[in-house]
Amino acid sequence: MRNNVISICKGIAIILMVLGHTEGPGFLMHIVYLFHMPIFFITAGYFFSRKYLSDPWTFVVKRFKGLYVPMVKWALFFLVIHNLMFKIGLLSEQYGNWENGVTHPYNLHAFLQRAVSIVTSMSGYDEFLAGAFWFFRALLISSILFMALYYALDGRWKRLRGNGIVALICVGALGFALLKIGNGLKVVNVVQGGIRETWGVFFFGVGVLYRSYEHRIKEHWSLALVYLCILCIATQLGWHGMTLSPWVQDVATLPLTGIAGFLMVHYVAKWLDRHNGIVKRALVHCGEMTLYIYVFHIISFKVVSAIKIAYYGLDWTGGRWAATWWCTKTAKPTFFGYSTPLPALRFRCCGCGHTKR
């Protein structure tokens, strides 16, 4: 089901995700990380249909086809080309990422172990070329878990139906996240401990609720400004987004910042949807191609870095590759956008011109 406003929301969020991976100014990056990932879970929940309560396996199969299959396919692709990236200079054992981490060529054992991990647990992907792939696993698990909880609770209580059950699931997910982080617990069967999947259940449910009450929620530029102020204050207070190692205060405050960010972006998206033009068309297109931007945006940074090296006449192997052209003594902060349109192309030549909804 096509919805231009939601597509624009996703387009803005995916650009913010790319921006967030570009080592930009700290204050701006902090704001972005407070809300850009919750938007994807909320928009996924927005399209949830209650018809799946009578046919849950169709929902599960659809989720696997839309998330597991592309994740495994592209993770294996990057695994195969990993060692090649060293030969052509796009990866280095000396210079690494923004945290000064480096990677190395894989031997046969490491290659096979990563292949097994990719297929069996949606982990083991290349951290330097596919670092954002955790999202596919998180959305797959959280959406199926939401469906399972909804299916199990539906009809259990006469006074609690429909949106009441969704709200209960959201409250339960938030409560579990607080219990988990407050006591240092881990979901051992889920890679990275399950905190992002828990938040995913919460925000997926928020998306379901938002669609039900969308017509009752007021939107105005002044409210969007309030939401922005909330995000700025949250940044000053040191709150965090969907980090792997949150504090209890981060768990308690992420619902506020995540929802505020979504409502702000949704207002902007509705305004853009009323004004036909290149900006609207570009954002709708990016929103519909989020899968490929997720997959290729990090390797696209390498293209931007190659342009930077050629532009300044730098030594190809003489320094750490920065992702973008953010504020340096000789550069301007205008080139992070290069990395967004590259993977947003429709890949018609390889038959990947459409994404499944």
N, C-alpha and C positions, 0 to 999 in steps of 0.2 A: 504494500500500500504506500503510495507516494504522498509525502507531506513535505512541501518545500520549506516550511518553517523549521521542522525538525532536521531536514537535510542541511539547512544553513547553520543551525546550532552545531551539528556534527562537523560541518566545514570549519566553523570558527574554532571549535575545540581541537580539531586535528592540527590546525595551524598553530594554536597555542602549545600543543604537544611538541611540535617541531621546534617552536621557539624555546620551549623549556629545555630542549636538548642542545642548545647552542651556546651555553656558557655566557649568557647575557648578564645584564646588571642585576645584582642580588635582590634588590627590592622588587623589581618587576618579576623576576623568576619566582620569588616566594609567593607573590599574589597568584601567578599562573598555576602553581602547584597546589594551591588551596582548593581549586574547583574544576580544573579542566578534565581530570579523569572521571570524577563522579558524573559529569555530563553524559559520557558514553553509556554508563550503566542506566542512567535515568531515561535516555532516549531509547535504549533497548527495551526497558520495561514499558515504555509508552506504547509500543506496538504489541505487547502481550495480549493475546486473545483468550477469553475465558472458555472459548469452545474447546480448548485443549484439555479442560478438566474431564471431558468425556472421551478424549482420545490422547492421553499423555504421551504415548509412544511416538506419535507423529511429531510432537514438539521436540522430543529428545533426538529423534533422527534428524530433524531440521537443524537443531543446534550443532550436532556432530558434523553435518555436512558443511555448515556455514562457518564453524570455528575450528574443530579438530582437524578436518581434512586440509584446509589451507595452511594452518599452522605447521602441521607435520610436513607437508609438501615443501614449503619454503624454508623451514628449518633444516631439512635434509639437503636442500639446494645450497644453502650457505655453508653447511658442513662439508659438502663436496668441494666447494671452491675455496675453503678456508686456507689451505696450504698454498694455493695458487696466488692468493692475495699477497703473500710474502714475496713471491717471485717477481711480481710486477710492482712491488713497493707500496701497496695500499695498506698493508699491515706491517708492523715492525716489532721486533723483540726488544728494541731499545727505547722507543717512544710509544706511549700509550694514550690512555684517555685522560679526562680532566682530573681524575683522582690519582694520576701517576701510575696506574696499573698497566701492565703489559700482558700480551698474550704470546703464545708460541705455536709453532707448527705442531699438528697432531701426529703421533705415531699410530700404528695400526690399532693398538689396544684402546687408546683414547678415542680414536675415530669410531670404533665399534661400540664402545661404552656410551658415547654420546648419541649414536644412532638408536641404541636400545632405549635410552632415557627419553629421547624425543618421542618415540612411538608409544612407549608404555606409560609415561607420566607427564608428557608435554613439558619436559625440562631438558637440560643438556644442550640447549641451543647456543649458538655462538654469541657470547656476551658483547662482543665488539661490533658485530654486524646485525645482530637480531636481539638486542637488549630489551626491546619493548614487547617481545613476544609473550611475556608473562600475562599480558592483557587477555589473550585468547583463552588461556587456561582459566583465568579468573572469571571471565564472563561465561564460559561454558559451565563451570562448576556452580557459580552463583545462580545462573538462570535455571539450571536443572534442579538445584536444591530448592529454589523458590517454588518451582512447579511442584516438586514432591511434597513440600510442606503445605502448599495450598490444597493439593489433591487430598492429603491426609486429614486436613482440618475441615474441609468443606462438608457441611451438613452435620457436623458434630454437635453444634449448639444451635437451638432455634433462634436465639437472640443475637447470634453472631454469624453474619453471613456476608458474602461479597467483600466490600471494602473494609468491613470490620476485621475479617480474617487477614486481609493484606496488611492492615495497620498492626495487627497482633504479630505478624511475621516480622515487620520492620522493628517493632519494639523488642522482640525476641533477639533479632540479629544484633541490635545495638547493645542489649544487655549481655549477650554472649561475648561481644567484642570487649566490653568493659571488664567482664570476668576474666577473659583470656589475657588481656594486657595487664590488668591489675595483679594477676597471680603468676605471670610469666609462663602461661600455658601455650602449647603448640598442638596443632592438628597434625599429628605425625605422618598421616597418610597423604597430606597435601604438601607439595613442594613450597618452600618459603613460609610454612607455618600456618597458612590459611587466613591471615588477617585481611588481606585484600579480597578474598572470596567472601568473607563475612560482611565486609563493607559493601561488596557487590550485591549481596542479597538485600541489604537495606536500601540501597539506591535503586535497585531494580524495582522493589516494591514502591518506592517513591514515584517512579515513573508510571506505574500502574495507577496509583492514586491521583497523580497529576492529570492524567488523561480523563479520569472520571469527574474531576472537579475543575477542569480547565476553564469552563465557561463562568465559573464563580470567582475566579482569581483575577483581581484587578491588576492592570498593567499600565504604568505611566512612567514618563521619563524621570519624574521625581523619585519614584520608588526604585527605579534602576540605579539612580544616584545613591540612594540609601544602601542598596546592596553593595555598590562599589565601596562605599565608606566602611561597611562592615568588613569587607575583604582587606582594606587598607589598615584598619584597626587591628584585625587579626594578625596581619603581618607584623605590625609593631609589637604585638604581644607575644610573638614567637610561636603561634599556632602552626601546625603542619597539615599537609594533605595526606594522600594515601601512601605514606612512607612504610617501609618494611619494619621499622623499629620505632613505633609511636609511643608517646607517653599517654597516660590516662587522660590528660587534658586534651590531647589531640583526638582521641576517640570520642570524647564527650562533645567536642566543638566541631568536628568534621561535618556532622549533619547540618549545622548552621551555615558553615562556609560553602559546603557543596551545593546546598539548595539555593542559597543566596546567589552564588555564581551562575547556577542554571537559570534562575529567574531573570537575572540581568542579561544573560546571553539570549534568552528566549525573547525578551523585549526587543533587543537589537535585531534579532532575526525576523520578528514580525514587521518591524519598521522597514527592513531591507526588502522583505517580500512584497511590500506595497509599492516599491519603487523598482520597476524593471530596469535592468541595466547590466553592464558587464560585471559589476561587483556581485550582484545577486546570482548571476549565472555561474560565475567562478566558484562562489561558496557552495551553491547547490551541487556543482560538479565535484568539488572536493569532498563534500559530505557524503556523496554517493560512492566515492572512491576511497573511503577511509581505510579499507583493508589493504590496498596496495600502498598507500602512504605509510601505514604502519610497517609494512614489510620492507619498503625500499628507502625510507627517508634517511636512515643512518648511512647506508652505502652512498646515498646521494650527497651526503656531506663530503664524501671523498672527492666527488666531482667539483664541489665548491672549493675544497682545499687545493685541488690541482689548479683551478683557475687562479686562486690566490697566489700560489707558488709561481705560476707563470707570469702573473701581473707584476709581482715585485722582484722577479728574477732570483728567487730563493733557491737554496740547495735542496734538491728533492729529498735527500736523506739526512739533511743536517739539522733537523729540529722536529719537535712534536707537532703533528698536524692539528691545528685548531679546526673546530667544526665550521666556523663561520667567520665573517669579517666584523666581529663586534668591536666596540671602541678600543682601539689601540692608538699609539702615538701617530700612526700614519694612515689609519684606515677609518672608514665610516661605518656605522651600524645599519647598513642598508641591504645586506646580501643574504640574510637568513632565508628570505623568501625563495631564493634559488632552489632550495632543497625541497620545497613543498610541491611546485608544479611538476618536477621531474617524474616522481612516481605517480602523479595524478593523471598522467596520460592514459589513454584507454587501452593501450597494448593490443590494438586491433591485429597487428601483425602476428601475434601468437594466440589469437583466439580468446583473449581475456577481456573483451570489451564490456562485459556486464557483470555486475555483482548480484548475488542472490539476497533477497530481502527477507 
